[in-house]
């Protein structure tokens, strides 16, 4: 479940960066009061940590993961 939450947060971050790249529009900053606002910085940090966690998904042995789940 934690992996899925982190993946969703990473996808949200990717979509936000896509908006920045295509339209120069930062949705997180717009919603939470600018890039320097405390809440925006917290959101950016949580999304960044989720992205770092998702790196571990690349190196997991999927076969072993399914055996533990069963």
C-alpha positions in Angstrom: 0.0 0.0 0.0 2.8 2.4 0.9 4.4 1.7 -2.5 1.2 2.7 -4.3 0.9 5.9 -2.3 4.4 6.9 -3.1 3.9 6.1 -6.8 0.8 8.2 -6.9 2.6 11.1 -5.2 5.5 10.7 -7.7 3.0 10.8 -10.6 1.5 14.0 -9.2 5.0 15.5 -9.1 5.6 14.5 -12.7 2.3 16.0 -13.8 3.2 19.2 -12.0 6.6 19.3 -13.6 4.9 18.7 -17.0 2.7 21.7 -16.4 5.7 23.8 -15.5 7.6 22.7 -18.6 4.7 23.1 -21.0 2.9 26.1 -19.6 5.1 27.7 -17.0 2.3 26.9 -14.5 3.1 25.4 -11.1 -0.1 23.9 -9.8 1.2 23.1 -6.3 2.4 26.7 -5.9 -0.9 28.0 -7.3 -3.0 25.9 -4.9 -0.8 26.5 -1.8 0.3 30.1 -2.0 3.5 30.3 -4.0 6.7 28.3 -4.2 8.0 29.9 -1.0 4.9 29.2 1.1 5.5 26.7 3.9 2.7 24.4 2.8 4.0 24.3 -0.8 7.5 23.5 0.5 6.1 20.6 2.6 4.2 19.3 -0.4 7.3 19.5 -2.6 9.3 17.6 0.1 6.7 14.9 0.6 6.6 14.3 -3.2 10.4 14.3 -3.4 10.6 11.7 -0.6 8.0 9.6 -2.4 10.1 9.8 -5.6 13.2 8.7 -3.7 11.2 5.8 -2.3 10.1 4.8 -5.8 13.7 4.3 -6.8 13.7 1.3 -4.5 11.0 -0.2 -6.8 13.5 -0.5 -9.6 15.8 -2.8 -7.5 13.3 -5.1 -5.9 13.1 -8.8 -6.8 9.4 -8.9 -8.0 9.3 -12.7 -7.7 10.3 -12.7 -4.1 7.8 -9.9 -3.4 4.9 -12.0 -4.7 6.0 -15.0 -2.6 5.9 -13.0 0.6 2.4 -11.5 -0.3 1.0 -15.0 -0.8 
